[in-house]
Amino acid sequence: MIDDDVFYSLTVEDIQNVAKEEIGRRLTKDEIKQLIDPISESIPWYDIIETAIKMHIAYDPDDQIDDE
């Protein structure tokens, strides 16, 4: 994998699907622009990654692995 590979993303269509389900209509371009920062600022990405690592990766603090 390359360090800047994207493996998860939200699309405008994802936002539109939630809007349609929650408020019964698609959002305008201006409404979507208003949501970009609040959505990205409210995703606890560090906590999600930390939890996934702790749940799925065996870790021994005495083992040191160089970055690949």
C-alpha positions, 0 to 999 in steps of 0.5 A: 500500500502507498501511504496516501491510498484512500481506503474509505471515503464519504461521497456526496451521494452518501450525504444525499442518501442520508438527507433523503432518508432523514428530511425527504429530499436531496440537498442543494450544492450550497447545503452540501458545502455547508456540511463538508466541514462539520462532517469531517470535523466530527468524525473521530478518525483517530479513535476509530483507528486506535480501536481497530488496531487494539481489537485486531492487531496483536501488539507487544511493546517490546517488539519494534518494527521499522516503518515500511 
